[in-house]
Amino acid sequence: MLILEEAAVRSVLTPERCMEGMRKVLRDLAEGKCAMPDRLICRMPNTAMLGFMPAYVGDYYGAKVIAAYAPNMGTEYPSHIGYVMLFESVHSTVVAMVEAGSITEIRTGCVSAIATDLLARKDASHLGIIGCGAQARSHFAAISRIRNIRQVSVYDLRREAAERFAEEVRGTGIPVTIADSVAEAVRDADIICTLTPAKEAYLTREMVKPGAHINAVGTFTPTTREVDSDLVAASRLYGDYAASTRTESGEYLIPLQEGKIQESHLLGDLGGLLTGKTEGRRSDSDITLFDALGLAVEDVESAKMVYLAVQ
Ligand SMILES: NC(=O)c1ccc[n+]([C@@H]2O[C@H](COP(=O)([O-])OP(=O)(O)OC[C@H]3O[C@@H](n4cnc5c(N)ncnc54)[C@H](O)[C@@H]3O)[C@@H](O)[C@H]2O)c1
């Protein structure tokens, strides 16, 4: 059995390769070629959210066990810590343990980039990012490969995090501004990424311009969200996997409970868009909203890609 650490993950999962793998596995999921039992997310007494995320992707299967630990924000420790345990499907032996913090970081940005490619306007060029941690880096890296990004605006509660990330963006030659508020960061943005562990909605209807595309990524439980109900109601809403969105997503469930949307407001998911079964953007003025919970098939497929590349 191989133990594959972060360096191996980063050397194999370039944004291009990872996006290709994620497109394939999301299509396979939509076509019934994968299995993804419900995941278990439990709050530990130290406030860590411990996730157990199993999936079967055909030739391999396994589970990611990961702790999301917000108190590590701004420290030398990562905020996502764990491994994917990877089994081969013929004899069910364990072939690898693959570092999962880096997989989570990279695959999440790549899946949002796929959603952006499917839903954002073709001429989208201004990227607004809220929350300047690990996800900001992977989202910028992947989204700047699928749209011609000419301006980036960023906001973080911690100014030093915004400054550090802005410096990295500047290094690529793309102009970047550090905003003093969420509203300022997203005012002119064509693509908005919400990448924070905030519990309450902070992105509201009046902040977002017509035609924008939003990737809502930071929250993944029924009671937490980043996008407010009126903005969800004004958007064309898609999940990463609709069956999970219906049971786990605060972005969907809270406005549903408030009576601001009906069940039919959830139009579908990435698999439906990739296989052509779900209709995407209808007009240049639509606001599109992609709500990411994070899927175990993405993690197992990523671990498999790393294992196959290095074995
Ligand atoms: N949906 C998914 O698939 C998925 C995958 C990975 C991470 N996540 C979630 O995304 C979020 C970000 O992950 P990360 O790895 O980048 O974390 P991180 O700790 O590296 O960065 C988070 C950043 O957000 C900032 N922040 C916190 N609250 C804020 C607020 N209200 N407004 C503005 N900025 C704020 C912090 O200062 C920090 O810089 C976490 O909640 C994480 O659990 C979701």
The ligand as an ORCA input file, in Angstrom:
! r2SCAN-3c Opt
* xyz 0 1
  N     -18.102     22.762     -0.770
  C     -16.938     22.155     -0.815
  O     -16.719     21.212     -1.572
  C     -15.816     22.676      0.034
  C     -14.542     22.145     -0.166
  C     -13.489     22.681      0.561
  C     -13.709     23.686      1.474
  N     -14.968     24.119      1.675
  C     -15.226     25.187      2.644
  O     -14.813     26.405      2.068
  C     -14.422     27.329      3.095
  C     -13.044     27.880      2.775
  O     -12.098     26.820      2.781
  P     -10.531     27.137      2.785
  O      -9.828     25.824      2.745
  O     -10.218     28.176      1.755
  O     -10.374     27.784      4.244
  P      -9.210     28.744      4.742
  O      -9.236     28.646      6.218
  O      -7.929     28.419      4.034
  O      -9.680     30.212      4.279
  C     -10.915     30.794      4.666
  C     -10.739     32.303      4.584
  O     -12.028     32.914      4.763
  C     -11.870     34.080      5.583
  N     -13.168     34.375      6.199
  C     -13.780     33.740      7.225
  N     -15.018     34.265      7.446
  C     -15.166     35.268      6.528
  C     -16.228     36.182      6.232
  N     -17.378     36.156      6.909
  N     -16.032     37.064      5.222
  C     -14.876     37.107      4.540
  N     -13.841     36.263      4.770
  C     -13.992     35.347      5.748
  C     -10.775     33.706      6.556
  O     -10.171     34.840      7.122
  C      -9.827     32.899      5.666
  O      -8.831     33.707      5.064
  C     -14.485     26.516      4.408
  O     -15.701     26.769      5.033
  C     -14.419     25.085      3.920
  O     -14.932     24.159      4.851
  C     -16.022     23.659      0.967
*
